[in-house]
Amino acid sequence: MEDVKIRRQFFDNFGNNYPAAAGVTITPATIEGVPCYWIEPEEAAAGKILVYLHGGAFAVGSIKSHGPMVSHFAKAAKRKVLFIEYALAPENPYPAGLNDVLKVYATLGDVEVEMMGDSAGGGMILSAIAAVEKAPKAVVLLSPWIRLENDLPSHQLNEGRDVIATEYLHGAAKEYAGVSPDSLRFETFPPVLILAGEKEILLDDSRTFQARIPHAKLVVYEGKQHVWPLADIDTPETLAEIAKFLTAGY
């Protein structure tokens, strides 16, 4: 557990890479016993909520690591964001984190819900959609981790070019002990935008999922690594792509 604590502290430091977006408020809340945060820009579309699930291999990640990045997404897309701090492994193995997401999602009622997540959070979105009666209106996946077996060609091709390593993901998948989102099958799926980096080991996760969902749009960014906006939010083309997708009615 001491190793996990160190990893969490290290990962939370990503939130110090740059400040939150100007004019965006971050307010803590507890929903069905789950810690959450409302991230709200001054200009936000009425009647819409973007639910955000953070990455971190199911074991790390929080509002500290992701809050600044997500605040820039919220401002660019003019969305009120509900950031869910779901329970983390290994203390809370599968399906504890997913159950937290489902409990919060069930409270949103008739509001128009969209979902966005990065890395493991992106994969968790697929698990959530498979479990809910009413799917979100649209989905944005940023560098999603979908196949927990970690055996697609990009793992070998981009090993050493990315900021994460396949060996780390193998360990995280074992700690999580969950069902690989890649095994899920969908009769229908909401409009979805997939954003991936050319250098990331999970690139083929995005490609294979896009191949399964004919209407999915995949954008691969040249020279980018895993969840590149977390390191540097100075990526206007990425912010513009997210905003265009969410504000143009999918």
N, C-alpha and C positions, 0 to 999 in steps of 0.2 A: 504493500500500500504506500510505503514511503516513496517508491519510484513513481507511482501514479501521481502523488501530490507534487513531486518535482516537475513532472511533465505538465501538469495543469498550470502550475505557476509560470513555467516557460511559455506555454501556449497563450496564457492570458496577456503576456507582454506584447503580443501582436497588436493589441488594442492601443499601444503607445506609439505605433508607427505614424499616426496622424490624428488630428482632432476630429471630433464629430462634426457633421455638417452644420453650418450656421443656420440658425432659425429652426432647429429641430429639437424637440423636447423628448427626454427619455424618462418615463415614469414607471416605478415598480408597481406590480399588482400581484395578487394571489387569486388564482381561478381554480376552483375545485381542488384546493390544496397544493396546486402546482405553481411554483414561482414563475412569473411572466413579467414582461416589460412592454409598455406601450411606447412606440417610437413614432412621433407625429410631427410632420413638417407643418409650417405655417399654412401652406396651400396643400390640402388633401382632398381627394375626390370624395364626395358625400356617398354614404351607403356602401362603401367598399372597405374590406380589411384584407391586408396581405399577411398571412401567417408565415413566419420565418422559422425554419429549423436549422440550427447551426451545425457545422461539421466538427470534426475532432475525433474521428474513429470510434465514436460511441463512448469514449472514456474521458475526453477533455473538451474544453470549449465552454464559453459562457458569454454573458453580456459584456464582460470585461474584454474578451478577445474579439468579439464580433460587433459590439455596439457601434463603434465609429463607422465601420464599413456599411452596416445595414442602415445607418442614418443617412448615408449618401445615396443608397438605393431608394430609400423612402422619399428623399427630397427630389431626386431625378424623376421618379415615377409618380410623384404626387399621391402617395399612398400612406394611410395610417397602418402601421405595422404592429402585429402582435408577435413578439419574440418569446418563444417558449423555452424555458430552461428545464428541459426534461431530465429525468433521473439518469445518471451515468453509470456505466459498467466500470470496474467489476463489482462494486458494491451492490449494484442494482442490475443484474443481468436481464437479458431479453425475457419477457416483453415489457419490462417496467417502463423504459423510456417511451416506447410506442404507446403504452396505455396512458401515460401522462398526456401525450399529444391528443389521443382520442377523447379523453375527458374534457380537455379544453375546447377542442373542436366542436364537441356536442353542445356547448353553451352558446355558440354563435348564432343560432336561430336562423332567421330569414335574411340576414345581411349577406351581401354578395362577397363570397370568400374566394381569394386567390391564395396560392401557396408558392413559396420559394425556399430553396435550401441549397446548401453547398456540401459537397463531399458526402459524408455519412448522412447528413441531414437530407440531402437529395434522395438517397436511397430510402430513408425512412418515410419520405413523402409517398413513394410508391406503395409501401406497406400500409400507410394510412388510407390511401385511396382505395386499396383492395378491401379495407375493413369498414368503411363508412357507407351509409345509405345514400347520402347526397354528396357527390364529388365536388371539388372546387371548380370554379368557373375557368380557371387557367392555372398553369404551372410553369415556373421557371426553375431549371436545374443548372446549378453552377458547379462544374467539375464533379458530377455525381459519382459516388461509389455504389455501384449497383450489383456487381458480381463479386461476392465475398470470397469466392475461390481464388481470385487474383491470378488467373491463368491465361489471360488474353495476350496476344502478341505484343501490345504496347508496353507491357510490364518489362519485357526483355529489351525492346527497342529503346525505351526511354529511361531505363535504369541508369542512374548517375547523371541524367540531364534534368531530373525533377527535384523538387525540394523534399519529397517523401520517398521512402524506399519500400519495395514489396515486402521485405522481411518484417518491417514494422506493421504493415497491414495484415500479414498473416497472424501475428500475435494479437492484434486488436480484434480480428474476426473470432479468434479462439476465446478471448475474454468475453466478447459480446454473446457468442453462442446463439446467434439468432438465425432466422430463416433468410437466405439470400434473396433480396428483392428481384434478382434475375429470374428466379423460379416462378414468379407471379405471372399470371396471364389475365389480360383485360379484354372483355368484349368491346368496351368503348373506353376512350381515354380523353380527358379534357385537352384543349389546345395547349401545346407545350413548346417552350423555347429551351434549348439545351446549349449551354455555353461551355466550351472546353479549350484547354491550352494545347498547342502543338507538342510541347515537350513533356506533357504529364503522362505518368505511367497508367493512369485511368482513362486515357483517351479512347481506347476501344470500348470501355463501358458505355460511353456516350454514343459511339458509332453503332454498336450492336443494338442499343435500345432504340435509337432513331430508326434503324432498319425494321424494327418490330411495329413502330407506330408511324404509319405512312404520312400522317399530317404533321408530324413533329418537325420543327425547324432546328437544325444544328448549325452553330457558328463556331468554327475553330480559329483561334487567334494565334497567328504566327509568332513563334518565339516565347510564348507564355507558358508558365508552369502551373502547378495545381493551385486553384483558388487564388489567382494572381492579384485580385483587388485587395486581398487581406494584407499583402505586403506593401502595395502602393495603389492608392485610390486614383492616382493621376492616369486614368484610363478612360477618357471621354467616350471612346467608341463603345466600350462595354456598357457604360451608364446609358448611353443613347439607345443601344439595342434593347435594354431592359425597359426603358421608358416607352419606346416606340411600341413594343409588343403589348405592354399592359394598358397603354392609353389609347391605342388605336382599335380597341375592341377585338383583339386577338385575330 
